[in-house]
């Protein structure tokens, strides 16, 4: 991990890096009707290529070490897309949460890290919207649907 902060932990595998837009709830198995509703909503919203810039890092819930953004300009397109997706989820009968803190979990560690600036901002580009079933505590993200970004979005 980092010698600067004397952190020891588990790094998130590159293929699991993501920004969660909505949570469909805790389930042993995601109900098929929720998967259908979420898939219908996702298909109704054009997915843009999203460029996000994280300039801070900090500890988050359950030992997660995250990248985050304080500069609203760095996440404005992400917030706008999330708003459109939330409206589509509501249209199909789901009740998406209004709360949203754009962040990306990059590791898990026991030691708490206060929010601080990164030495250099980290840029991340999302090329698709993915519906995943996160098997909490198992390190497994099961892909239930994927919608690639379109040039028109």
C-alpha positions as CSV (number, residue, x, y, z in Angstrom):
1,X,0.0,0.0,0.0
2,X,1.6,3.4,1.0
3,X,4.7,4.0,2.9
4,X,3.8,7.7,3.3
5,X,0.7,6.8,5.4
6,X,2.0,3.5,6.7
7,X,-1.1,1.7,5.4
8,X,-1.5,-2.0,5.1
9,X,-4.4,-3.5,3.4
10,X,-6.0,-5.1,0.4
11,X,-5.9,-3.4,-3.0
12,X,-9.0,-3.6,-5.1
13,X,-8.4,-5.5,-8.4
14,X,-8.3,-3.2,-11.5
15,X,-11.3,-5.0,-13.1
16,X,-13.5,-4.2,-10.0
17,X,-12.8,-0.4,-9.9
18,X,-16.0,1.5,-10.3
19,X,-18.1,4.4,-9.1
20,X,-21.4,3.2,-7.6
21,X,-24.3,5.3,-8.8
22,X,-27.2,3.5,-7.1
23,X,-27.6,0.6,-4.7
24,X,-30.6,-1.7,-5.2
25,X,-30.4,-2.9,-1.6
26,X,-28.9,-5.8,0.3
27,X,-30.2,-9.2,-0.9
28,X,-28.8,-12.8,-0.7
29,X,-29.9,-12.9,-4.3
30,X,-31.0,-9.8,-6.2
31,X,-34.8,-10.3,-7.0
32,X,-35.3,-10.9,-10.7
33,X,-37.9,-8.1,-10.9
34,X,-35.4,-5.6,-9.6
35,X,-32.9,-6.7,-12.3
36,X,-35.5,-6.4,-15.0
37,X,-36.6,-2.9,-13.7
38,X,-33.0,-1.7,-13.4
39,X,-32.1,-3.1,-16.9
40,X,-35.2,-1.4,-18.4
41,X,-34.1,1.9,-16.9
42,X,-30.5,1.6,-18.0
43,X,-31.5,0.8,-21.5
44,X,-33.6,4.0,-21.6
45,X,-30.8,6.4,-20.8
46,X,-28.0,7.1,-23.3
47,X,-24.7,6.3,-21.6
48,X,-22.0,9.0,-22.1
49,X,-18.2,8.4,-21.8
50,X,-17.6,9.9,-18.4
51,X,-14.3,11.5,-17.4
52,X,-13.9,11.9,-13.7
53,X,-11.1,13.5,-11.8
54,X,-10.4,12.6,-8.2
55,X,-8.1,15.0,-6.3
56,X,-8.6,13.7,-2.7
57,X,-8.3,10.4,-0.8
58,X,-9.8,9.3,2.6
59,X,-11.2,6.4,4.6
60,X,-14.8,5.6,4.1
61,X,-17.3,3.1,5.4
62,X,-16.1,-0.4,6.5
63,X,-12.4,0.3,6.1
64,X,-12.6,1.4,2.4
65,X,-9.9,3.7,1.2
66,X,-11.4,5.9,-1.5
67,X,-10.6,8.5,-4.1
68,X,-13.0,11.4,-4.0
69,X,-13.6,14.8,-5.6
70,X,-14.2,18.1,-3.8
71,X,-14.1,20.1,-7.0
72,X,-17.7,19.9,-8.4
73,X,-16.4,20.6,-11.9
74,X,-14.6,17.2,-11.8
75,X,-17.8,15.2,-11.2
76,X,-20.5,17.4,-12.8
77,X,-21.0,15.1,-15.8
78,X,-21.2,12.1,-13.5
79,X,-23.8,13.8,-11.4
80,X,-25.8,14.8,-14.4
81,X,-25.8,11.2,-15.8
82,X,-26.8,9.9,-12.3
83,X,-29.7,12.3,-12.2
84,X,-31.0,11.0,-15.6
85,X,-30.5,7.4,-14.5
86,X,-32.3,8.1,-11.2
87,X,-35.3,9.5,-13.1
88,X,-35.4,6.4,-15.3
89,X,-35.2,4.1,-12.3
90,X,-38.1,6.0,-10.7
91,X,-40.1,5.7,-13.9
92,X,-39.9,1.9,-13.7
93,X,-40.9,1.8,-10.1
94,X,-37.6,1.7,-8.2
95,X,-36.9,4.3,-5.5
96,X,-33.3,5.4,-5.9
97,X,-31.6,7.2,-3.1
98,X,-30.9,10.9,-3.5
99,X,-27.7,10.8,-1.5
100,X,-24.6,10.5,-3.5
101,X,-20.9,11.0,-2.8
102,X,-18.8,10.4,-5.9
103,X,-16.0,8.1,-4.9
104,X,-14.0,5.0,-6.0
105,X,-12.9,2.4,-3.5
106,X,-9.3,1.5,-4.3
107,X,-8.3,-0.5,-1.1
108,X,-9.4,-1.8,2.3
109,X,-7.4,-1.1,5.4
110,X,-7.9,-1.0,9.1
111,X,-6.2,2.3,9.7
112,X,-8.3,5.4,9.2
113,X,-7.0,8.0,6.8
114,X,-8.2,11.6,7.1
115,X,-9.2,13.4,3.8
116,X,-6.2,14.8,2.1
117,X,-5.1,16.0,-1.3
118,X,-3.4,13.6,-3.7
119,X,0.0,14.5,-5.0
120,X,-1.6,14.7,-8.5
121,X,-5.2,14.4,-9.5
122,X,-6.2,10.9,-10.8
123,X,-8.2,10.8,-14.0
124,X,-10.6,7.9,-14.6
125,X,-12.8,7.3,-17.6
126,X,-16.0,5.2,-17.6
127,X,-16.9,3.6,-20.9
128,X,-20.0,1.8,-19.8
129,X,-22.8,1.5,-17.3
130,X,-22.8,-1.9,-15.5
131,X,-25.4,-3.5,-13.3
132,X,-23.5,-5.7,-10.8
133,X,-24.4,-7.9,-8.0
134,X,-21.7,-7.3,-5.4
135,X,-21.1,-10.4,-3.3
136,X,-20.1,-8.4,-0.2
137,X,-17.1,-9.8,1.6
138,X,-16.3,-12.2,-1.2
139,X,-14.6,-9.9,-3.6
140,X,-17.0,-10.9,-6.3
141,X,-18.8,-8.6,-8.7
142,X,-21.3,-10.5,-10.9
143,X,-22.2,-8.6,-14.0
144,X,-26.0,-8.7,-14.6
145,X,-26.0,-6.2,-17.5
146,X,-23.8,-3.8,-19.4
147,X,-24.6,-0.8,-21.5
148,X,-21.7,0.7,-23.4
149,X,-21.2,4.4,-23.9
150,X,-22.5,5.8,-27.2
151,X,-21.0,8.7,-29.1
152,X,-24.4,10.4,-29.3
153,X,-24.7,10.5,-25.5
